[in-house]
Each structure stands twice: as structure tokens, then as C-alpha cells.
């Protein structure tokens, strides 16, 4: 049986919430997983070009429809990357919009490691 530890090789989180990023870094490190985070959504292209990510998690509340642009860029150039959107609430209008753009799934903040691990197991097992 494949474990989450061997299935997820590398994750990038694009989220302005530095507190959330810091907590996730600690949990990923504790689980033996690689995680990069950026809080400036304009830096994602450079990260994607330099690293091979299996999963990108994006704040669904980025200004100026930046989340839409990032989803479009990732799915257009790296269609194998799992895209997960973080939302402040289960706003189904936003969820449908992001899924139509190519997002694979979503999580509502605040979420637990168990929530995240269950979501990732769905895609990597």
C-alpha cells in the first residue's frame, strides 16, 4: 500500500496567510513531506519553473482574480499538478467557478491536518 509520505513528493502553497503557512510547514516537515510556501502570488511562475510540484494549494481569496490566473497558468502548462483551493467558507459559487477553471478540489479554512491528509489520499492512492 502506498503511504501519503511516499505519494506526495512536493507541494507549493500560495497563500497570503503567513500564520497558516508557518503551521503547515511544521506539519509537512513532521510528516517528512516537502513544502514550499510563498505569500506573494506573483512569485509562483518562478517557483513552478524551478521545481517539480505534485500539488499546488492556492488561497481562493487573492485580489484581482489572481487565483483564476494561477489556476489557468498551472493547468495550461502543468496539467498533471493537483490544484487545491483554500476558501474562507463553502461558497459554492466560487467553488464551481474554480472547478470550471481546472481546480481539482478545495478546503475550507481553518482545516486540520486530517482534513488535508484525507483530501490528498483521495488523489494519491
N, C-alpha and C positions, 0 to 999 in steps of 0.2 A: 504494500500500500504506500502511495506517495504521501509524504507529510507536507504540511504547509511550508516548513522550513526549507525543503528541497525544491518545492514548486515555484515559489516566488524568489526570483533572483535579485530584482532591483525595482524599487518604487520611487517615483518622484511625486512630491506633494507641492502644489501651487496654491498657497493659502496665505492671506494677509494676517491671519491669526497666529502670531508668533508663539503664544502660550500653548495653543493646540499643537503646533509643530514641535515644540520642545518636548511635550508629553509623548507624542508619537515617536520621536527619535529614541527616547528612552525605552519604550516598549519594543520597538523594532529591534534595537540593539540587544535587549534582553533575550529576545527570541532568536537571535542570530541572523537577522534579516538586514539587507542593505536598504537604507532610506536616505534620499536627498530631499531637502526642502528648500523652497525659495518663497520669499514673501513679495517679491516684485515680479508681477506676471509678465513683464517684458523680457525677463531673462530665460524663459523656457526654451526658446529656439536653440540658443547656445548649448543648454543642457542636453536637449534631445540629440543634437548633432555630435556631441562628445561622448555620450553614454548610451548604452543599450538598456532601455527600461522595458519591463514586462507590464507595468501598471503605472498610470498617471492619475492622481487624485486631484481634483480641481475644486476650488471654492466657487460655488454657484452664484455667489453674490458679488463677483468682481465688477467694477464700474465699466461703463461704456460698452456693454455687450462683449467684454473681453473673454468671458467664459465661452461664448459661442465661437469666437475666432480661434481660441485654443483648441476646442473640440474639432473644428473643421480642419485646422492645420495638422493635428495629430492623426486623425482618421484618413486624411488625404495622403499623408506621407508615411505614416507608420500604422497601417490598418490592423496589425497584429497586437498593438498595445491595448490593454484593458483600460477604459476610461471610466472613472468613478467620480461622481459629482457630490460635493458636500453641500447640504442645504440647511437653512435655519428652521425650516418647517416643511411638512409634507405637502407642499404647494403643487398639486397635480398639473396645473397649467404649465409651470416651469419644468416639471419632470417630463411631461410629454414633449415639450419643446426641445429639451436636451437630448432625449432619446431619439427624436427625429433627426437631430443633428449628428447623431452617432454615438452618444454616451451609452455605455453598457449597463450602468447601474447607478444607484445613489445611496447616500447615507444621510440621515438627519442628525445634526449636531444638537446636543452633545451625544456622542456614541461611546460605547465601551469597546475594549479590545475584542471581547467576544463577538460583538456586532460586526466588527471589521473582519475578524477571522472567519466567521460564518459566511460573509459575503465572498471573501477571497476563495474559500474552499469550494464554493459553488462553481467558480470558474476554473480552478486549477486541479480539481480531482476528476 
